Amino acid sequence: VQLQASGGGLVQAGGSLKLSCAASGGASSIRYIAWYRQRPGQERDWVGRIIPSGGTEYADDVKGRFTISRDYGKMTVYLQMSSLRPEDTAVYYCKSWSRGSEWWGQGTQVTVSS
């Protein structure tokens, strides 16, 4: 499984960005996808996830602002981020996992200016 995260960039506070996590390795590689982020000088934090049923869960600080969706036809999972805040500035990573194994994308930088 290989994951390619993209879509990061510079945005003003209150703006939106949509990140993509494109996967190779068949449909099973995007059944379970989680997004994480790592702020400068901090640990990598869980942002949210999507599971095979399509159900999603989010960290409290992004709930209501971020939405995870999946497109099996494009083998891609998305993280739609709205109402962005300067504290959302981080490198964002996607992770796939299955049967005790996990795979990470390379990360994409999101910078939110005040």
N, C-alpha and C positions, 0 to 999 in steps of 0.2 A: 504494500500500500504506500502510495506517495501522495502527499497533500501539498497544495500550493495555495497559500493565502495571499490575497491581493486586495487592493481598493483603498488602502490607507492614504493619508495625505494631511494637509493643513486645512483646518476649517475654523471659522469663528464660533465663539460660544453661542449656543442656540441653534446652530446649524445641524446638518445631517450628513451622514456618510453610510455607504453600504459596502461592507466587506464581503469577499467571496472566499470560499474554501473549496477549491477544485480537487477532485480525487481521482486517482487511477487505482485499479484493482477490483473493479466490479461493484455492483450495487451494494454489496455487503459493506464496502468501505465507508459508506455514508449513512449506514443505519443508525449508528451511535456517533454523534459528533458533539464535542464540547468546545466552547470558546473560553480562552483564558486571556488575561492581560498582565503585563508586568510594567509597573510604573518605575521610573528611574530610582534606583537604590532600594527597591522593595522586592518582596517575594512575588512570585507569579500567583495571581488570584483567579479563581473560577468566576466566569461571567454568566454562563448559562449552557444549556444543552438541549439537544433534540434526540428523541428516542424513536424506535421503529414505528410506534403507533402514530407518530407525528406530534406527540405531546412535548411540551417544552417547559423548562424551569429556568428561573433567573435569580441571580444574586439580588439582594434587597436594594442595593444602590443603583441598579439599572432597570429594575422592574418598572414597567409602564413607559420606558423610554427606548429599550432595545427589543428587537424581535428577531427570532431565529426562524428561518424557513429552509425548505429543501426542494430541490428540483432533480429528480432521478434522471430525467432525460438529459440534463446537462451535467450530471454527476457532480453537483455543486450544492453546498450549503451556504446560506447567506446570514450575515448579521447586519440587520438594519438598525442603525443608531440615530436617534433623534434627540432633540433638546440637549445637545452635547454641552458638556461643562469642561472647564480647564482641567479638573481632576480626572477626566476621562483620558487625558493624555497618557499614552502607554504604547508598548508594542503588543499587538494582539496576535494570538496564536490559536490555531484550531488543532484539535486532537480527535483521532478516531480510535476506538477500542473495540476489541472483540476477543472472547475466549482467552482472557488473561494477557493479551498482547495490546500494545498501544503504539500509535504512530503520530508524530507531530509534524505540522507544517513549519515553515521557516520564520514566520512572523511578519507582520506588516505594521509600520509605524503610523500611529494616529496622533496628531498634535492639534489641540484645541486652544486657540488664542482667546484671551479675555478682551 
